[in-house]
Amino acid sequence: MAETDILIQADQITRRFPGGNALSDVSFQVRRGEIMALLGPNGSGKTTTLRILASYLAPTAGRVQVAGHDLATHSLEARRRIGYLPESAPLHLDMRVDEYLKFRGRIHGLRGTRLAARLRSTLDRCGLGDVSRRTLASLSRGFRQRTALADCLLHEPDVLLLDEPMTGLDPAQVQTTQDILRESAQQGAVLFSTHVLAEAEEVGHQALILNAGRVAANDTPARLARSAAHLRVEMFVPADRLAPALEALPGAHDLHLKALPDGWMDVSIRTGQEDLSDVLRDLAQQEQWPLRGLRRDAKGFADTYLRLTTLPPRVQNPKPRTHP
């Protein structure tokens, strides 16, 4: 894929506040045609990341490019290509829906027949036609959220940056919004934050997981789900001999050993993408260690997310724990 298809490029962005770093050396990219879900616990840096990409907040260090334009040197050109939906979108509640979107369209540079055509298309796309003459103050939270989303879509941006766009929506509205994200990604790139893991799995082509301001993972939801898989086996061998041998296996992580009453050792290894079953059988045969109950337990995306966001940042491949 050509470099011109990289619509969001973040290189080692850091943001410091008086209390510490909100982000530290965060790097990622989103290409044309991709939807990236941004995940992490409260305080992990999701909103700060979106604000920096939208040029609402400057990074302390690092570089950001949107649609090929550097935010530090060509901010206006970059912002023309962005549709940004903050978590709490500021709306003029005394204005009608169509009136507000016309106002916003003019700010986006739309005029005359072009503005009228985009207004009709966007009202229909966001399911706002029946409420277009009502004031925003009279609408439910869901319809206000859809109006704010319509504002982002009016000028047909290359990049959509959405902070929890499906919060407060009913199931039908969630489905409509997900469809809009998929349609928007056909011509551009979408980055949206969410706390709902099912949304990330269902809609996101990529999942960027932040933990304490650092990138904990950046991969497809399917591969991240598979990375939680564990191999379980029982082996008859002393722990002081077994642990070093298992630690040396390529692709083995998070080794746990537990002594059973009958002298066997219960072994759990997080194997990720790899299936180490044959490797473990070969090791047992080579060392002449009895083996029983070998099985691979598939976990899921939620297990991976919880593991990555409950460990301290930068902690990888912790030492095995041996339980007497």
DAMO-V424797 format. One record per backbone hydrogen bond with DSSP energy under -1.0 kcal/mol. NH is the residue of the N-H (numbers start at 0). CO is the residue of the C=O. E is the energy in kcal/mol with one decimal. If there is no record, write none. Layout:
nh co e
NH CO E
NH CO E
This chain:
nh co e
4 1 -1.6
5 2 -1.9
6 29 -1.6
7 29 -2.0
8 64 -2.6
9 27 -3.0
10 62 -3.0
12 25 -2.6
13 60 -2.6
14 22 -1.5
16 19 -3.0
19 16 -2.2
21 14 -2.8
22 14 -1.4
23 212 -2.8
25 12 -2.4
27 9 -1.9
29 7 -2.1
31 4 -3.1
32 187 -3.7
33 30 -2.0
35 189 -3.2
36 205 -2.8
37 191 -3.1
38 207 -2.9
43 40 -1.9
48 44 -2.2
49 45 -2.2
50 46 -2.6
51 47 -2.2
52 48 -2.3
53 49 -2.1
54 51 -1.3
55 50 -2.5
56 50 -1.3
59 13 -2.2
60 13 -1.8
62 10 -2.0
64 8 -2.5
65 68 -2.6
66 6 -2.6
68 65 -2.0
70 63 -2.5
73 69 -3.1
77 73 -2.0
78 74 -2.8
79 75 -1.7
80 77 -1.5
81 78 -1.4
82 158 -2.6
84 160 -3.0
92 90 -1.2
94 91 -2.0
96 133 -1.9
97 131 -2.6
99 95 -2.9
100 96 -2.4
101 97 -2.1
102 98 -2.2
103 99 -2.5
104 100 -2.5
105 101 -2.1
106 102 -1.5
107 103 -1.9
108 105 -1.3
109 104 -2.7
113 110 -1.0
114 110 -1.5
115 111 -2.2
116 112 -2.5
117 113 -2.3
118 114 -2.4
119 115 -2.2
120 116 -2.3
121 117 -2.5
122 118 -2.5
123 119 -1.9
124 120 -2.5
125 121 -2.2
126 123 -1.1
127 122 -3.2
130 127 -1.1
133 130 -1.8
135 94 -2.5
136 92 -2.1
137 134 -1.1
138 135 -1.4
143 139 -2.1
144 140 -2.5
145 141 -2.0
146 142 -2.0
147 143 -2.3
148 144 -2.0
149 145 -2.3
150 146 -2.0
151 147 -1.3
152 148 -1.3
153 149 -1.4
155 152 -2.1
158 80 -2.4
159 188 -2.4
160 82 -3.1
161 190 -2.5
162 84 -3.0
166 163 -1.3
168 165 -1.5
173 169 -2.6
174 170 -2.1
175 171 -2.2
176 172 -2.6
177 173 -2.6
178 174 -2.2
179 175 -2.1
180 176 -2.2
181 177 -2.1
182 178 -2.6
183 179 -2.7
184 180 -1.9
185 182 -1.1
186 183 -1.0
187 183 -1.5
188 157 -2.5
189 33 -2.2
190 159 -2.7
191 35 -2.3
192 161 -2.4
193 37 -1.9
199 195 -1.5
200 196 -2.3
201 197 -2.5
202 198 -2.6
203 199 -1.4
204 34 -2.6
205 34 -1.9
206 218 -3.0
207 36 -3.0
208 216 -2.7
209 38 -2.9
210 213 -2.6
212 43 -1.3
213 210 -1.4
215 208 -3.2
216 208 -1.5
218 206 -1.7
223 219 -2.4
224 220 -2.3
225 221 -2.1
226 222 -1.5
227 224 -1.3
228 225 -1.8
229 296 -2.5
230 268 -3.2
231 294 -3.2
232 266 -1.9
233 291 -2.6
234 264 -2.3
235 289 -2.0
236 234 -1.1
240 237 -1.1
241 237 -2.1
242 238 -2.6
245 241 -2.3
246 242 -2.5
247 243 -1.2
248 245 -1.4
251 248 -1.4
252 269 -2.2
255 267 -2.5
256 320 -2.4
257 265 -2.0
258 322 -1.9
259 263 -3.2
262 259 -1.9
264 234 -3.1
265 257 -3.4
266 232 -3.2
267 255 -2.3
268 230 -2.2
269 252 -2.7
270 228 -1.7
271 228 -1.1
273 270 -1.5
279 275 -2.7
280 276 -2.3
281 277 -2.5
282 278 -2.1
283 279 -2.4
284 280 -2.4
285 281 -2.6
286 282 -2.4
288 283 -2.5
291 233 -2.5
294 231 -2.5
296 229 -3.4
303 299 -2.0
304 300 -2.7
305 301 -2.6
306 302 -2.3
307 303 -2.5
308 304 -1.9
309 305 -1.0
310 306 -1.1
314 311 -1.6
320 254 -1.4
322 256 -2.3
